[in-house]
Amino acid sequence: MKKWTFSGILALILLLGSLVLLGCFFAAELFPSFAGGTEPTQTISTPTKDTTIEDSSSTQTTEDTTTQDTATENTTTEDTTTEDTATEDTSSGNEVAVYTVAATHAFVYEPASGTLLYSKGDMDQRIAPASVTKLLTAYVGLQHLSCDTVLTVDANTLALLSPYSSVAGLLDGYQLTTEMCVQTMMMPSGNDAAHVLAVAAGRAIGGADLSPQAALDTFMNEVNQVAASIGMTNTHFVTPDGMDSSNHYTSLKDLVTLAQLVLQNDTLMKYARMYHQNLTLTSGQSLSVKNTNLLLDPTSKYYTSGACGLKTGTTSKAGACLLSAFQKDGKYVIVGVFGCPTDSTRYEDTLYLYKTYG
């Protein structure tokens, strides 16, 4: 065996040392865990970063989801808010859009307490009453003619009617009682009946030989005297039917008085509250008599239980008018609307006022 020299052994040791160092180097490259603390930290941190990224992604997704949920919630909230706002706006709109009375003059009055519950327009201002005039015409006529007095329609009396008058259908030669005349004047608002009654009553006052015009003038003079005597001090009527005239006027205050007068008269109230009747005249003719007041019409959308009259009216100067009465709990409420732009608004005004103040 070859003997190792000192220098040989030293060279071998250096060679082995070099191999060990080289082995460590390659081991460090191939197996980083042998390298100590720095790389393992990096090695651990890498998955941590990946996890963080995944978490971040998950967080982002969560945030997105949250954002979507929030957006959804916001959308829902906004929708709800919008709906609530719309509801509030609607409610607010309903509150703001308070019903406006179309009549130029109106009132609500309770006779039992003598209380004026509502008024629009000057209660003392002169206004045109249209066919509401017929209430006073009927009242005064009944003061001078008995209900069963037979009246005869004549052509000269009918000739006094204004053009485009509303009529009940009375013709020359027809005969009817005073009460029938009141009925055909009150219910279908017959201007023909108003003139027949006025001329007959005028002759009863001034004499049977009076001409139709003279008898009419006599009657209207009586009407105005009666109006003054019952407290209608701002009233002057020229015609028995209420056709427009510059000197034909009344006031809301006087109409309150007139309405109370009518409510106390059984004959007038009988026909003020009656809607329809087939009437046979004394002379045998048949008339279908229907009230112009739609508050009394069971088929009308304006029909109101408790309504008991009183009178409609329409002229170009007066507009559409309605003097009405309602009975509730044994008490009356009187509602008047004058100067309405349409027939429908007079009922809408009346019902609004009655339901709100009556």
Secondary structure in CASP SS format (residue, H / E / C, confidence):
PFRMAT SS
TARGET T0000
AUTHOR 0000-0000-0000
METHOD secondary structure of the structure
MODEL  1
M C 1.00
K C 1.00
K C 1.00
W C 1.00
T C 1.00
F H 1.00
S H 1.00
G H 1.00
I H 1.00
L H 1.00
A H 1.00
L H 1.00
I H 1.00
L H 1.00
L H 1.00
L H 1.00
G H 1.00
S H 1.00
L H 1.00
V H 1.00
L H 1.00
L H 1.00
G H 1.00
C H 1.00
F H 1.00
F H 1.00
A H 1.00
A H 1.00
E H 1.00
L H 1.00
F C 1.00
P H 1.00
S H 1.00
F H 1.00
A H 1.00
G C 1.00
G C 1.00
T H 1.00
E H 1.00
P H 1.00
T H 1.00
Q H 1.00
T H 1.00
I H 1.00
S H 1.00
T H 1.00
P H 1.00
T H 1.00
K H 1.00
D H 1.00
T H 1.00
T H 1.00
I H 1.00
E H 1.00
D H 1.00
S H 1.00
S H 1.00
S H 1.00
T H 1.00
Q H 1.00
T H 1.00
T H 1.00
E H 1.00
D H 1.00
T H 1.00
T H 1.00
T H 1.00
Q H 1.00
D H 1.00
T H 1.00
A H 1.00
T H 1.00
E H 1.00
N H 1.00
T H 1.00
T H 1.00
T H 1.00
E H 1.00
D H 1.00
T H 1.00
T H 1.00
T H 1.00
E H 1.00
D H 1.00
T H 1.00
A H 1.00
T H 1.00
E H 1.00
D H 1.00
T H 1.00
S H 1.00
S H 1.00
G H 1.00
N H 1.00
E H 1.00
V H 1.00
A C 1.00
V C 1.00
Y C 1.00
T C 1.00
V C 1.00
A C 1.00
A C 1.00
T C 1.00
H E 1.00
A E 1.00
F E 1.00
V E 1.00
Y E 1.00
E E 1.00
P C 1.00
A C 1.00
S C 1.00
G C 1.00
T E 1.00
L E 1.00
L E 1.00
Y E 1.00
S E 1.00
K E 1.00
G C 1.00
D C 1.00
M C 1.00
D C 1.00
Q C 1.00
R C 1.00
I E 1.00
A C 1.00
P C 1.00
A H 1.00
S H 1.00
V H 1.00
T H 1.00
K H 1.00
L H 1.00
L H 1.00
T H 1.00
A H 1.00
Y H 1.00
V H 1.00
G H 1.00
L H 1.00
Q H 1.00
H H 1.00
L C 1.00
S C 1.00
C C 1.00
D C 1.00
T C 1.00
V E 1.00
L E 1.00
T E 1.00
V C 1.00
D C 1.00
A H 1.00
N H 1.00
T H 1.00
L H 1.00
A C 1.00
L C 1.00
L C 1.00
S C 1.00
P C 1.00
Y C 1.00
S C 1.00
S C 1.00
V C 1.00
A C 1.00
G C 1.00
L C 1.00
L C 1.00
D C 1.00
G C 1.00
Y C 1.00
Q E 1.00
L E 1.00
T E 1.00
T H 1.00
E H 1.00
M H 1.00
C H 1.00
V H 1.00
Q H 1.00
T H 1.00
M H 1.00
M H 1.00
M C 1.00
P C 1.00
S C 1.00
G C 1.00
N H 1.00
D H 1.00
A H 1.00
A H 1.00
H H 1.00
V H 1.00
L H 1.00
A H 1.00
V H 1.00
A H 1.00
A H 1.00
G H 1.00
R H 1.00
A H 1.00
I H 1.00
G H 1.00
G C 1.00
A C 1.00
D C 1.00
L C 1.00
S C 1.00
P H 1.00
Q H 1.00
A H 1.00
A H 1.00
L H 1.00
D H 1.00
T H 1.00
F H 1.00
M H 1.00
N H 1.00
E H 1.00
V H 1.00
N H 1.00
Q H 1.00
V H 1.00
A H 1.00
A H 1.00
S H 1.00
I C 1.00
G C 1.00
M C 1.00
T C 1.00
N C 1.00
T C 1.00
H E 1.00
F C 1.00
V C 1.00
T C 1.00
P C 1.00
D C 1.00
G C 1.00
M C 1.00
D C 1.00
S C 1.00
S C 1.00
N C 1.00
H C 1.00
Y E 1.00
T E 1.00
S C 1.00
L H 1.00
K H 1.00
D H 1.00
L H 1.00
V H 1.00
T H 1.00
L H 1.00
A H 1.00
Q H 1.00
L H 1.00
V H 1.00
L H 1.00
Q C 1.00
N C 1.00
D H 1.00
T H 1.00
L H 1.00
M H 1.00
K H 1.00
Y H 1.00
A H 1.00
R C 1.00
M C 1.00
Y C 1.00
H E 1.00
Q E 1.00
N E 1.00
L E 1.00
T E 1.00
L C 1.00
T C 1.00
S C 1.00
G C 1.00
Q C 1.00
S E 1.00
L E 1.00
S E 1.00
V E 1.00
K E 1.00
N C 1.00
T C 1.00
N C 1.00
L H 1.00
L H 1.00
L H 1.00
D C 1.00
P C 1.00
T C 1.00
S C 1.00
K C 1.00
Y C 1.00
Y C 1.00
T C 1.00
S C 1.00
G C 1.00
A E 1.00
C E 1.00
G E 1.00
L E 1.00
K E 1.00
T E 1.00
G E 1.00
T E 1.00
T E 1.00
S C 1.00
K C 1.00
A C 1.00
G E 1.00
A E 1.00
C E 1.00
L E 1.00
L E 1.00
S E 1.00
A E 1.00
F E 1.00
Q E 1.00
K E 1.00
D C 1.00
G C 1.00
K E 1.00
Y E 1.00
V E 1.00
I E 1.00
V E 1.00
G E 1.00
V E 1.00
F E 1.00
G E 1.00
C E 1.00
P C 1.00
T C 1.00
D H 1.00
S H 1.00
T H 1.00
R H 1.00
Y H 1.00
E H 1.00
D H 1.00
T H 1.00
L H 1.00
Y H 1.00
L H 1.00
Y H 1.00
K H 1.00
T H 1.00
Y H 1.00
G C 1.00
END
